[in-house]
Amino acid sequence: MTENPDQQLLSGLALASFRLNGQFLDVAEVLTRPVGLTAAWWQVLGAVLHTPSSVADIAREMGITRQSVQRVANLLVDKGLAEFQPNPAHQRAKLVAPTEAGLAAVNGIDPAHADFAARLVGEVGADELAQTLAGVRRLSDALDRLAGVSIDRITP
């Protein structure tokens, strides 16, 4: 099978993003381990640090399945790191919010997170990272628009 240049770009972007996702998860595991969290727990707690959200909203924002968010949210509640709160917009879809213990755990990551961020900026450069972030956001927005038309239209 011979790919045209557009297909090669799409394949290259997909493979690079899969690798990058794995690398970010590895870094997150190292950063979270000392405070007793996992990357997945940090991801869900991070999504609700400032505003409680439903499991479905967290899943949408993070680009992961609702079921995986529900499983992590249940674990966080069991561990006393999060709590379910009433949702005024939907009686059955409770909101996930961090507890004081959850906030303390996330805050405990901050020194190592800041150190790693500074090292990454030193390696790549702040301007290049900012440009990369802007490009990734544009790419994500474009994928949302194309998928929003209809996921069934991806294939002829």
PLY file of the C-alpha trace (Angstrom):
ply
format ascii 1.0
element vertex 156
property float x
property float y
property float z
element edge 155
property int vertex1
property int vertex2
end_header
0.00 0.00 0.00
1.42 3.35 -1.05
0.43 6.38 0.98
0.15 9.78 -0.63
1.79 12.77 1.13
-1.45 13.71 2.95
-1.78 10.16 4.29
1.86 10.16 5.33
1.31 13.39 7.30
-1.78 12.00 9.01
-0.04 8.71 9.85
3.07 10.51 11.09
1.01 12.84 13.29
-1.00 9.94 14.71
2.06 7.84 15.49
3.96 10.77 16.99
0.97 11.71 19.15
0.57 8.12 20.37
4.26 8.09 21.36
4.00 11.53 22.96
0.93 10.45 24.94
2.87 7.47 26.27
5.80 9.70 27.19
3.53 12.15 29.02
1.91 9.27 30.91
5.36 7.95 31.90
6.37 11.40 33.19
3.05 11.73 35.03
3.55 8.37 36.74
6.99 9.46 37.97
5.64 12.82 39.20
2.60 11.35 40.96
4.15 8.28 42.59
5.76 10.17 45.56
2.38 11.62 46.61
0.47 8.34 46.28
-1.38 9.15 43.07
-1.30 7.66 39.59
-1.31 9.50 36.28
-4.98 8.60 35.77
-5.93 9.83 39.25
-4.04 13.10 38.65
-5.75 13.51 35.29
-9.23 13.26 36.82
-8.39 15.35 39.89
-6.77 17.95 37.65
-9.95 18.22 35.61
-11.99 19.19 38.70
-9.50 21.28 40.69
-11.26 24.56 40.01
-14.79 23.47 39.15
-16.62 20.24 39.96
-17.63 18.41 36.78
-19.66 15.41 35.77
-17.94 12.22 34.69
-19.22 12.76 31.15
-17.78 16.30 31.04
-14.41 15.11 32.35
-14.32 12.34 29.75
-15.15 14.78 26.95
-12.52 17.28 28.08
-9.82 14.63 28.46
-10.70 12.66 25.36
-11.13 9.41 27.27
-14.09 7.12 27.86
-16.78 7.90 30.38
-16.37 4.40 31.81
-12.67 4.89 32.56
-13.38 8.25 34.22
-16.17 6.67 36.28
-13.86 3.89 37.43
-11.15 6.40 38.47
-13.69 8.73 40.11
-15.05 5.82 42.15
-11.51 4.92 43.26
-10.77 8.53 44.18
-13.94 8.70 46.26
-13.10 5.38 47.95
-9.61 6.73 48.79
-11.04 9.99 50.17
-9.39 12.09 47.45
-12.64 13.13 45.76
-16.33 13.28 46.52
-19.54 13.15 44.55
-21.71 16.25 44.86
-25.27 16.91 43.72
-25.56 18.23 40.18
-28.21 20.93 39.82
-28.31 20.34 36.05
-28.82 16.57 36.24
-30.10 14.58 39.21
-28.39 11.27 38.32
-25.07 12.61 36.98
-23.27 13.65 40.14
-20.38 16.11 40.07
-16.85 15.02 40.96
-14.95 17.39 43.24
-11.61 17.05 45.04
-11.52 16.74 48.81
-8.93 18.53 50.95
-6.83 15.35 50.79
-7.11 15.32 46.99
-6.08 18.97 46.77
-3.14 18.32 49.09
-2.00 15.37 46.96
-2.16 17.40 43.74
-0.36 20.31 45.42
2.32 17.84 46.53
3.17 17.22 42.85
3.86 20.91 42.21
7.60 21.10 43.09
8.56 18.14 40.89
6.17 19.34 38.17
7.73 22.81 38.19
11.23 21.34 38.06
10.41 19.07 35.12
8.64 21.90 33.28
11.69 24.13 33.68
13.96 21.36 32.40
11.70 20.79 29.38
11.64 24.51 28.59
15.41 24.54 28.88
15.67 21.62 26.46
13.17 22.81 23.83
12.67 26.53 24.47
9.60 28.40 25.69
8.77 29.89 22.29
8.93 26.54 20.50
6.81 24.87 23.18
4.24 27.67 22.95
4.12 27.30 19.15
3.78 23.53 19.50
0.93 23.95 21.98
-0.86 26.35 19.64
-0.43 23.90 16.75
-1.69 20.94 18.78
-4.75 22.95 19.81
-5.45 23.91 16.18
-5.08 20.26 15.15
-7.42 19.12 17.93
-9.99 21.76 16.94
-9.79 20.65 13.29
-10.30 17.00 14.29
-13.29 18.03 16.42
-14.80 19.89 13.46
-14.22 16.99 11.06
-15.53 14.38 13.52
-18.44 16.67 14.35
-19.65 16.47 10.77
-20.07 12.74 11.23
-17.61 10.07 12.23
-19.28 7.85 9.61
-18.05 10.20 6.87
-14.39 9.40 7.61
-14.66 6.48 5.20
-16.32 6.85 1.80
0 1
1 2
2 3
3 4
4 5
5 6
6 7
7 8
8 9
9 10
10 11
11 12
12 13
13 14
14 15
15 16
16 17
17 18
18 19
19 20
20 21
21 22
22 23
23 24
24 25
25 26
26 27
27 28
28 29
29 30
30 31
31 32
32 33
33 34
34 35
35 36
36 37
37 38
38 39
39 40
40 41
41 42
42 43
43 44
44 45
45 46
46 47
47 48
48 49
49 50
50 51
51 52
52 53
53 54
54 55
55 56
56 57
57 58
58 59
59 60
60 61
61 62
62 63
63 64
64 65
65 66
66 67
67 68
68 69
69 70
70 71
71 72
72 73
73 74
74 75
75 76
76 77
77 78
78 79
79 80
80 81
81 82
82 83
83 84
84 85
85 86
86 87
87 88
88 89
89 90
90 91
91 92
92 93
93 94
94 95
95 96
96 97
97 98
98 99
99 100
100 101
101 102
102 103
103 104
104 105
105 106
106 107
107 108
108 109
109 110
110 111
111 112
112 113
113 114
114 115
115 116
116 117
117 118
118 119
119 120
120 121
121 122
122 123
123 124
124 125
125 126
126 127
127 128
128 129
129 130
130 131
131 132
132 133
133 134
134 135
135 136
136 137
137 138
138 139
139 140
140 141
141 142
142 143
143 144
144 145
145 146
146 147
147 148
148 149
149 150
150 151
151 152
152 153
153 154
154 155
